[in-house]
Amino acid sequence: RGGFGIDRRLVMHNDFVIVGPPADPAGIRGKSPVEAFQQIYKSGATFVSRGDESGTHVKELALWEKAGLDPADRKWYLETGQGQGATLLVASEKGGYALVDRGTYLAYKQNLDLDILVEGDPFLLNVYHVITVNPGKWPNTNGEAAKVFADFITGTEGQKIIGEFGV
């Protein structure tokens, strides 16, 4: 928007999932993300948020907004102000729910007592692009280096590195 970037290219995608205790006290298993958040709110079940303005936190806030709810002043709504790993550990220890990207959940899964309860909704898709800076608007940028990086990250070698990361 506004012409600040050019040459937008798809790099990869991930998705968000809502995790919670295997017993699922709020009864969200298999619900839509909005229904899940409404059930968590209604039940007063513990929800653990990053609360750190990260992309995951922004997505979580968008879900609360879509649900027409604001949990900020509720006792059951906990903000860690920490990264996703620490947030998941707190959710697990407190028997709470959390929004997490699937990759992070899988990386921490063996240390958690949390199951994926909500997944697969298009709203939970998390797509990553690379966009080079528009040298017409920003003449002091290194447009050539930006193009080389974009070519690498979307090319065979970069995609292979991304595909094998964490495996």
TORVO-230126 format. One record per residue: residue in one letter; residue number from 1; y, x, z of N, C-alpha, C, O, CB in turn. Coordinates in steps of 0.001 Angstrom, whole numbers. Glycine has a CB too. Layout:
<sites>
SITE_res_n_nc2_nc1_nc3_cac2_cac1_cac3_cc2_cc1_cc3_oc2_oc1_oc3_cbc2_cbc1_cbc3
SITE_A_NUM_Y_X_Z_Y_X_Z_Y_X_Z_Y_X_Z_Y_X_Z;
...
</sites>
This chain:
<sites>
SITE_res_n_nc2_nc1_nc3_cac2_cac1_cac3_cc2_cc1_cc3_oc2_oc1_oc3_cbc2_cbc1_cbc3
SITE_R_1_-1187_833_0_0_0_0_1242_872_0_1273_1929_631_3_-944_1206;
SITE_G_2_2221_441_-681_3481_1166_-707_3444_2423_-1549_4430_3158_-1603_3880_1517_673;
SITE_G_3_2316_2689_-2212_2226_3850_-3083_2140_5182_-2366_2367_6223_-2983_3384_3870_-3978;
SITE_F_4_1819_5181_-1084_1732_6442_-341_489_7233_-705_486_8461_-623_1743_6173_1151;
SITE_G_5_-556_6544_-1104_-1790_7208_-1484_-2230_6784_-2869_-1837_5729_-3368_-2884_6917_-476;
SITE_I_6_-3052_7623_-3485_-3596_7316_-4807_-5076_7690_-4824_-5566_8368_-3921_-2814_8076_-5932;
SITE_D_7_-5766_7248_-5839_-7152_7666_-6077_-8052_7370_-4878_-8698_8269_-4338_-7202_9156_-6402;
SITE_R_8_-8086_6105_-4470_-8951_5684_-3356_-10400_5686_-3819_-10732_5107_-4854_-8547_4268_-2829;
SITE_R_9_-11276_6356_-3030_-12695_6433_-3394_-13574_6134_-2178_-13281_6554_-1059_-13035_7830_-3971;
SITE_L_10_-14643_5407_-2425_-15616_5093_-1377_-16339_6366_-957_-16794_7136_-1802_-16632_4023_-1864;
SITE_V_11_-16443_6587_355_-17146_7748_885_-18487_7321_1485_-19529_7880_1144_-16283_8471_1943;
SITE_M_12_-18457_6328_2380_-19674_5904_3067_-19394_4600_3793_-18267_4105_3798_-20175_6994_4058;
SITE_H_13_-20429_4053_4401_-20238_2890_5257_-21190_2960_6442_-22203_3660_6426_-20451_1586_4466;
SITE_N_14_-20830_2224_7439_-21588_2089_8670_-21379_631_9065_-20703_-104_8345_-21117_3126_9818;
SITE_D_15_-21926_209_10156_-21593_-1129_10619_-21522_-1133_12133_-22084_-274_12813_-22623_-2162_10118;
SITE_F_16_-20815_-2125_12631_-20733_-2338_14065_-21830_-3299_14474_-22266_-4138_13685_-19340_-2876_14476;
SITE_V_17_-22270_-3168_15711_-23247_-4084_16301_-22756_-4417_17699_-21983_-3668_18297_-24699_-3460_16332;
SITE_I_18_-23212_-5541_18207_-22922_-5889_19597_-24214_-5668_20369_-25257_-6240_20049_-22394_-7384_19744;
SITE_V_19_-24123_-4831_21387_-25284_-4499_22198_-25116_-5106_23588_-24006_-5407_24029_-25479_-2964_22285;
SITE_G_20_-26238_-5274_24253_-26197_-5812_25600_-27544_-5671_26269_-28487_-5145_25679_-25767_-7266_25584;
SITE_P_21_-27635_-6140_27502_-28888_-6034_28250_-30008_-6810_27561_-29767_-7882_27005_-28699_-6545_29684;
SITE_P_22_-31223_-6279_27592_-32349_-6952_26930_-32526_-8415_27357_-32940_-9244_26547_-33624_-6194_27212;
SITE_A_23_-32221_-8739_28612_-32358_-10127_29086_-31282_-11038_28513_-31438_-12259_28547_-32302_-10172_30608;
SITE_D_24_-30191_-10476_27986_-29119_-11221_27323_-28609_-12416_28147_-28747_-13562_27720_-29606_-11710_25976;
SITE_P_25_-28021_-12153_29325_-27586_-13256_30187_-26543_-14181_29564_-26453_-15344_29957_-27039_-12700_31450;
SITE_A_26_-25761_-13702_28614_-24751_-14555_27972_-25344_-15359_26814_-24688_-16259_26289_-23580_-13702_27464;
SITE_G_27_-26568_-15047_26414_-27221_-15798_25338_-26600_-15608_23968_-26393_-16574_23235_-27209_-17239_25667;
SITE_I_28_-26300_-14348_23616_-25639_-14089_22331_-26595_-13663_21218_-26185_-13595_20059_-24594_-13028_22512;
SITE_R_29_-27825_-13381_21528_-28774_-12848_20542_-28810_-13722_19286_-29052_-14927_19355_-30187_-12747_21156;
SITE_G_30_-28561_-13084_18133_-28634_-13778_16852_-27429_-14620_16499_-27414_-15234_15432_-29814_-14631_16840;
SITE_K_31_-26431_-14675_17338_-25227_-15460_17060_-24306_-14674_16128_-24525_-13486_15888_-24486_-15827_18378;
SITE_S_32_-23290_-15333_15611_-22264_-14625_14847_-21430_-13813_15837_-21444_-14105_17033_-21362_-15626_14020;
SITE_P_33_-20712_-12811_15366_-19883_-12021_16291_-18866_-12882_17049_-18659_-12677_18245_-19149_-10926_15524;
SITE_V_34_-18243_-13822_16380_-17257_-14689_17037_-17934_-15553_18089_-17432_-15677_19206_-16532_-15578_16004;
SITE_E_35_-19073_-16155_17743_-19808_-16963_18725_-20253_-16109_19908_-20226_-16560_21053_-21031_-17632_18068;
SITE_A_36_-20658_-14884_19627_-21093_-13976_20697_-19950_-13699_21662_-20139_-13762_22877_-21621_-12652_20108;
SITE_F_37_-18779_-13397_21146_-17635_-13130_22010_-17249_-14379_22796_-16881_-14284_23967_-16444_-12632_21184;
SITE_Q_38_-17327_-15539_22167_-17027_-16790_22875_-18017_-17018_24019_-17628_-17449_25105_-17060_-17985_21898;
SITE_Q_39_-19301_-16726_23770_-20331_-16881_24809_-20131_-15898_25956_-20283_-16260_27122_-21722_-16691_24207;
SITE_I_40_-19791_-14657_25625_-19546_-13648_26659_-18373_-14096_27530_-18439_-14020_28757_-19259_-12251_26023;
SITE_Y_41_-17313_-14558_26898_-16125_-15016_27619_-16468_-16191_28532_-16131_-16202_29716_-15014_-15418_26629;
SITE_K_42_-17150_-17179_27948_-17504_-18394_28688_-18420_-18083_29877_-18283_-18676_30948_-18185_-19401_27753;
SITE_S_43_-19347_-17156_29678_-20321_-16844_30727_-19768_-15910_31801_-20283_-15856_32918_-21547_-16224_30111;
SITE_G_44_-18703_-15170_31445_-18175_-14185_32396_-19058_-12968_32540_-18954_-12232_33522_-17990_-14817_33738;
SITE_A_45_-19932_-12749_31562_-20790_-11565_31585_-19934_-10312_31362_-18911_-10369_30680_-21910_-11670_30500;
SITE_T_46_-20349_-9203_31931_-19599_-7955_31808_-19514_-7517_30351_-20513_-7492_29633_-20248_-6852_32654;
SITE_F_47_-18301_-7174_29933_-18080_-6597_28613_-17340_-5291_28838_-16337_-5252_29550_-17274_-7574_27663;
SITE_V_48_-17837_-4221_28227_-17244_-2904_28401_-16602_-2481_27084_-17261_-2389_26048_-18307_-1863_28866;
SITE_S_49_-15306_-2229_27156_-14499_-1866_25995_-14085_-403_26079_-13912_144_27168_-13258_-2771_25889;
SITE_R_50_-13930_214_24929_-13376_1563_24925_-11938_1527_25448_-11539_2396_26223_-13428_2177_23496;
SITE_G_51_-11168_535_25033_-9786_406_25500_-8918_1592_25134_-7979_1916_25861_-9765_222_26984;
SITE_D_52_-9214_2247_24016_-8529_3501_23689_-7804_3497_22346_-7391_4552_21864_-9514_4614_23697;
SITE_E_53_-7647_2323_21740_-6964_2178_20450_-7691_2887_19303_-7084_3169_18270_-5553_2713_20559;
SITE_S_54_-8959_3173_19473_-9773_3748_18402_-10074_2664_17369_-9738_1498_17574_-11094_4360_18967;
SITE_G_55_-10699_3043_16276_-11100_2065_15269_-12047_1017_15834_-11953_-160_15485_-11753_2764_14098;
SITE_T_56_-12957_1438_16704_-13886_497_17331_-13125_-479_18227_-13411_-1676_18219_-14959_1252_18147;
SITE_H_57_-12173_16_18987_-11381_-846_19866_-10554_-1835_19042_-10448_-3007_19404_-10457_3_20770;
SITE_V_58_-9976_-1373_17949_-9197_-2256_17067_-10089_-3362_16509_-9675_-4520_16447_-8553_-1448_15907;
SITE_K_59_-11304_-3015_16105_-12248_-4016_15593_-12602_-5012_16690_-12656_-6217_16447_-13530_-3336_15052;
SITE_E_60_-12842_-4508_17896_-13147_-5393_19020_-12002_-6376_19262_-12235_-7572_19435_-13420_-4572_20291;
SITE_L_61_-10768_-5873_19275_-9615_-6751_19497_-9491_-7796_18391_-9110_-8937_18651_-8327_-5927_19581;
SITE_A_62_-9811_-7407_17169_-9781_-8363_16059_-10828_-9463_16267_-10593_-10623_15927_-10025_-7639_14714;
SITE_L_63_-11971_-9094_16820_-13001_-10096_17111_-12561_-11058_18209_-12780_-12265_18103_-14303_-9410_17519;
SITE_W_64_-11946_-10534_19253_-11434_-11419_20308_-10396_-12371_19725_-10364_-13553_20065_-10820_-10597_21473;
SITE_E_65_-9546_-11843_18844_-8520_-12686_18220_-9156_-13773_17352_-8752_-14935_17412_-7562_-11827_17372;
SITE_K_66_-10161_-13390_16539_-10875_-14378_15714_-11541_-15444_16578_-11665_-16598_16167_-11931_-13683_14838;
SITE_A_67_-11966_-15056_17770_-12598_-16001_18691_-11561_-16860_19412_-11916_-17818_20099_-13453_-15252_19712;
SITE_G_68_-10280_-16520_19257_-9214_-17269_19912_-9121_-17011_21398_-8699_-17879_22162_-9406_-18723_19681;
SITE_L_69_-9519_-15806_21815_-9589_-15495_23250_-8919_-14158_23559_-8847_-13273_22707_-11052_-15470_23722;
SITE_D_70_-8434_-14029_24786_-7869_-12770_25263_-8516_-12431_26599_-8198_-13051_27614_-6312_-12859_25398;
SITE_P_71_-9412_-11462_26614_-10133_-11136_27849_-9392_-10172_28776_-9888_-9858_29859_-11461_-10551_27504;
SITE_A_72_-8235_-9707_28374_-7567_-8599_29060_-7428_-8775_30566_-7526_-7791_31299_-6220_-8405_28476;
SITE_D_73_-7204_-9979_31050_-6976_-10157_32491_-8217_-10632_33243_-8119_-11024_34406_-5854_-11143_32711;
SITE_R_74_-9368_-10602_32602_-10606_-11086_33231_-11290_-9956_34001_-11322_-8816_33536_-11571_-11666_32164;
SITE_K_75_-11830_-10268_35166_-12483_-9254_36006_-13722_-8665_35348_-14072_-7517_35621_-12860_-9853_37348;
SITE_W_76_-14389_-9420_34493_-15620_-8966_33853_-15356_-8061_32654_-16290_-7479_32103_-16441_-10156_33419;
SITE_Y_77_-14090_-7936_32243_-13715_-7120_31081_-13281_-5747_31573_-12244_-5609_32221_-12573_-7800_30250;
SITE_L_78_-14087_-4728_31260_-13836_-3372_31734_-13419_-2468_30573_-14062_-2463_29524_-15086_-2805_32434;
SITE_E_79_-12351_-1711_30764_-11915_-740_29765_-12163_665_30316_-11701_1013_31402_-10405_-944_29397;
SITE_T_80_-12898_1461_29546_-13211_2806_30014_-12121_3810_29656_-11928_4790_30376_-14533_3260_29434;
SITE_G_81_-11404_3581_28553_-10437_4562_28092_-11107_5836_27623_-10468_6885_27532_-9451_4874_29184;
SITE_Q_82_-12399_5749_27323_-13191_6919_26933_-13845_6683_25575_-13680_5625_24968_-14267_7234_28002;
SITE_G_83_-14575_7664_25120_-15279_7587_23855_-16437_6610_23897_-16758_6042_24941_-15775_8943_23462;
SITE_Q_84_-17054_6428_22746_-18107_5432_22634_-19336_5770_23456_-19954_4872_24028_-18495_5268_21206;
SITE_G_85_-19706_7032_23530_-20882_7406_24314_-20725_7042_25774_-21617_6432_26365_-21151_8889_24185;
SITE_A_86_-19592_7413_26365_-19337_7087_27771_-19267_5580_27974_-19749_5066_28984_-18034_7745_28249;
SITE_T_87_-18675_4876_27031_-18565_3419_27130_-19947_2777_27111_-20207_1850_27878_-17701_2860_25982;
SITE_L_88_-20824_3252_26254_-22185_2721_26210_-22931_2980_27518_-23659_2111_27999_-22953_3335_25042;
SITE_L_89_-22756_4157_28089_-23422_4468_29359_-22944_3533_30472_-23744_3088_31296_-23166_5936_29755;
SITE_V_90_-21645_3236_30498_-21117_2309_31502_-21687_909_31268_-22095_235_32214_-19564_2277_31461;
SITE_A_91_-21714_478_30013_-22273_-847_29696_-23724_-931_30147_-24149_-1941_30709_-22170_-1140_28180;
SITE_S_92_-24471_113_29902_-25874_140_30292_-26028_87_31813_-26846_-672_32335_-26552_1392_29737;
SITE_E_93_-25245_889_32511_-25321_934_33980_-24920_-396_34616_-25461_-781_35652_-24427_2050_34520;
SITE_K_94_-23971_-1094_33994_-23457_-2339_34575_-24126_-3582_33991_-23764_-4703_34347_-21958_-2425_34363;
SITE_G_95_-25104_-3392_33094_-25759_-4536_32475_-24808_-5354_31634_-24874_-6583_31617_-26380_-5409_33525;
SITE_G_96_-23915_-4661_30931_-22880_-5330_30153_-23089_-5245_28664_-24050_-4655_28171_-21561_-4762_30486;
SITE_Y_97_-22159_-5853_27967_-22145_-5897_26513_-21094_-4928_25999_-20170_-4560_26725_-21871_-7333_25999;
SITE_A_98_-21239_-4511_24733_-20251_-3632_24111_-20355_-3743_22597_-21404_-4087_22052_-20448_-2164_24566;
SITE_L_99_-19260_-3448_21940_-19234_-3305_20486_-19334_-1819_20188_-18626_-1013_20792_-17931_-3939_19851;
SITE_V_100_-20209_-1455_19259_-20441_-42_18956_-20823_87_17491_-21386_-838_16906_-21550_560_19872;
SITE_D_101_-20516_1232_16901_-21040_1472_15556_-22512_1832_15679_-22935_2480_16636_-20243_2605_14822;
SITE_R_102_-23279_1400_14695_-24732_1555_14752_-25154_3018_14925_-26079_3312_15681_-25361_986_13490;
SITE_G_103_-24483_3922_14233_-24851_5335_14316_-24743_5886_15730_-25620_6622_16182_-23982_6148_13392;
SITE_T_104_-23673_5535_16427_-23501_6002_17804_-24554_5379_18711_-25125_6059_19564_-22088_5669_18319;
SITE_Y_105_-24810_4088_18529_-25843_3441_19343_-27187_4144_19153_-27879_4434_20129_-25964_1941_18978;
SITE_L_106_-27554_4417_17911_-28850_5063_17645_-28904_6461_18257_-29956_6896_18727_-29108_5146_16128;
SITE_A_107_-27773_7162_18252_-27740_8506_18829_-27940_8478_20348_-28499_9419_20912_-26415_9189_18490;
SITE_Y_108_-27490_7413_21015_-27569_7307_22480_-28696_6404_22970_-28961_6338_24171_-26264_6794_23019;
SITE_K_109_-29351_5721_22064_-30312_4667_22406_-31321_5059_23482_-31593_4264_24382_-31053_4257_21179;
SITE_Q_110_-31876_6255_23412_-32930_6651_24358_-32434_6716_25793_-33243_6683_26721_-33501_7996_23964;
SITE_N_111_-31107_6810_26001_-30552_6889_27355_-29942_5571_27815_-29261_5527_28840_-29507_7978_27421;
SITE_L_112_-30179_4507_27070_-29540_3224_27359_-30562_2129_27626_-31680_2163_27112_-28640_2815_26205;
SITE_D_113_-30166_1175_28426_-30936_-42_28604_-30149_-1173_27931_-29756_-2149_28570_-31204_-342_30135;
SITE_L_114_-29934_-1009_26624_-29179_-1955_25817_-29919_-2191_24503_-30471_-1261_23914_-27737_-1438_25557;
SITE_D_115_-29924_-3429_24056_-30510_-3787_22767_-29416_-4230_21803_-28358_-4698_22225_-31565_-4902_22936;
SITE_I_116_-29675_-4082_20509_-28796_-4694_19515_-29075_-6190_19542_-30205_-6626_19325_-29021_-4086_18069;
SITE_L_117_-28033_-6967_19811_-28184_-8420_19919_-27514_-9168_18771_-27935_-10265_18407_-27614_-8900_21234;
SITE_V_118_-26467_-8568_18202_-25752_-9183_17075_-25535_-8107_16026_-25031_-7022_16319_-24380_-9820_17530;
SITE_E_119_-25925_-8427_14794_-25767_-7470_13697_-25767_-8210_12369_-26125_-9385_12293_-26891_-6402_13724;
SITE_G_120_-25357_-7497_11322_-25499_-8003_9967_-24390_-8892_9440_-24448_-9304_8282_-26726_-8728_9883;
SITE_D_121_-23392_-9202_10235_-22295_-10044_9769_-21344_-9199_8917_-21056_-8058_9275_-21538_-10691_10971;
SITE_P_122_-20852_-9739_7793_-19930_-8963_6944_-18695_-8443_7683_-18165_-7391_7329_-19482_-9811_5782;
SITE_F_123_-18235_-9165_8702_-17065_-8716_9456_-17350_-7412_10201_-16422_-6676_10536_-16625_-9799_10444;
SITE_L_124_-18613_-7126_10461_-18983_-5929_11208_-19141_-4687_10331_-19380_-3591_10838_-20260_-6178_11950;
SITE_L_125_-19008_-4860_9020_-19114_-3724_8109_-17935_-2773_8333_-16801_-3215_8515_-19159_-4205_6631;
SITE_N_126_-18204_-1491_8320_-17203_-455_8569_-17242_524_7393_-18118_1386_7318_-17465_285_9940;
SITE_V_127_-16283_378_6479_-16278_1144_5237_-15257_2277_5329_-14147_2092_5827_-15965_227_4030;
SITE_Y_128_-15653_3455_4838_-14787_4632_4846_-14452_5040_3414_-15327_5136_2554_-15461_5805_5601;
SITE_H_129_-13168_5275_3184_-12684_5751_1892_-11914_7053_2099_-11489_7369_3210_-11788_4679_1199;
SITE_V_130_-11745_7795_1017_-10830_8930_1005_-9716_8546_31_-9978_8041_-1061_-11560_10295_584;
SITE_I_131_-8488_8791_438_-7322_8477_-392_-6438_9716_-406_-6039_10216_646_-6535_7210_148;
SITE_T_132_-6142_10196_-1576_-5265_11366_-1658_-3802_10920_-1568_-3441_9820_-1988_-5518_12156_-2978;
SITE_V_133_-2986_11794_-1015_-1562_11515_-860_-908_11517_-2242_-1233_12348_-3089_-882_12562_83;
SITE_N_134_-4_10599_-2456_707_10487_-3728_1761_11588_-3821_2758_11544_-3100_1363_9085_-3875;
SITE_P_135_1557_12587_-4708_2534_13674_-4816_3879_13193_-5370_4889_13880_-5222_1981_14782_-5702;
SITE_G_136_3897_12019_-6007_5163_11461_-6475_6062_11048_-5321_7286_11116_-5431_4909_10272_-7378;
SITE_K_137_5469_10624_-4228_6241_10255_-3026_6399_11434_-2078_7387_11526_-1349_5565_9093_-2291;
SITE_W_138_5434_12324_-2091_5420_13452_-1163_5242_14748_-1965_4140_15294_-2010_4279_13290_-96;
SITE_P_139_6299_15240_-2590_6187_16397_-3491_5794_17705_-2806_5357_18636_-3484_7485_16599_-4195;
SITE_N_140_5934_17803_-1502_5588_19050_-813_4134_19089_-350_3758_19971_421_6498_19246_378;
SITE_T_141_3313_18145_-811_1899_18160_-445_1111_18979_-1457_1583_19257_-2559_1339_16725_-357;
SITE_N_142_-73_19350_-1069_-939_20121_-1949_-1905_19150_-2638_-3048_18981_-2212_-1716_21232_-1153;
SITE_G_143_-1429_18528_-3694_-2209_17537_-4431_-3502_18085_-4998_-4513_17383_-5040_-1390_16975_-5540;
SITE_E_144_-3479_19328_-5432_-4692_19945_-5976_-5770_20080_-4901_-6935_19767_-5148_-4369_21324_-6574;
SITE_A_145_-5390_20539_-3721_-6356_20673_-2622_-6885_19303_-2212_-8070_19160_-1912_-5710_21382_-1406;
SITE_A_146_-6023_18306_-2198_-6456_16949_-1846_-7490_16452_-2843_-8483_15839_-2449_-5252_15983_-1799;
SITE_K_147_-7272_16706_-4124_-8230_16291_-5150_-9552_17034_-4991_-10619_16437_-5135_-7652_16533_-6555;
SITE_V_148_-9491_18330_-4695_-10711_19115_-4486_-11507_18532_-3305_-12726_18387_-3387_-10363_20619_-4229;
SITE_F_149_-10811_18201_-2211_-11487_17618_-1055_-12107_16267_-1408_-13263_16008_-1075_-10505_17460_112;
SITE_A_150_-11340_15406_-2083_-11857_14082_-2461_-13064_14220_-3387_-14042_13485_-3247_-10753_13243_-3149;
SITE_D_151_-12998_15158_-4328_-14142_15393_-5229_-15357_15845_-4429_-16473_15396_-4686_-13788_16453_-6309;
SITE_F_152_-15144_16740_-3451_-16248_17256_-2645_-16881_16150_-1794_-18100_15977_-1815_-15758_18397_-1745;
SITE_I_153_-16070_15407_-1052_-16590_14426_-99_-17299_13266_-800_-18176_12630_-215_-15458_13891_767;
SITE_T_154_-16922_12992_-2049_-17578_11908_-2800_-18603_12440_-3798_-19306_11665_-4446_-16533_11072_-3538;
SITE_G_155_-18684_13761_-3916_-19623_14369_-4853_-21011_14542_-4258_-21255_14185_-3106_-19100_15704_-5311;
SITE_T_156_-21901_15085_-5041_-23298_15242_-4655_-23469_16038_-3366_-24197_15609_-2471_-24060_15913_-5765;
SITE_E_157_-22806_17194_-3258_-22973_18043_-2074_-22425_17359_-813_-23094_17338_220_-22267_19395_-2288;
SITE_G_158_-21226_16808_-895_-20629_16128_261_-21447_14927_692_-21649_14713_1887_-19209_15691_-58;
SITE_Q_159_-21919_14141_-261_-22720_12962_67_-24062_13351_685_-24587_12638_1541_-22949_12114_-1185;
SITE_K_160_-24614_14484_248_-25868_14965_833_-25653_15356_2300_-26483_15047_3155_-26419_16173_25;
SITE_I_161_-24542_16032_2586_-24224_16426_3963_-24049_15180_4834_-24574_15117_5945_-22939_17303_4003;
SITE_I_162_-23319_14204_4334_-23105_12954_5085_-24443_12245_5311_-24727_11783_6416_-22115_12014_4327;
SITE_G_163_-25249_12163_4273_-26535_11472_4365_-27515_12112_5338_-28347_11426_5931_-27162_11409_3016;
SITE_E_164_-27416_13418_5499_-28343_14126_6388_-27779_14331_7793_-28484_14819_8676_-28702_15468_5792;
SITE_F_165_-26520_13964_8006_-25911_14196_9308_-26644_13441_10401_-26875_12238_10281_-24447_13792_9288;
SITE_G_166_-27006_14132_11456_-27654_13515_12591_-29125_13188_12408_-29756_12656_13321_-26944_12300_12930;
SITE_V_167_-29681_13497_11247_-31084_13188_10978_-31947_14319_11500_-33171_14269_11379_-31332_12962_9462;
</sites>
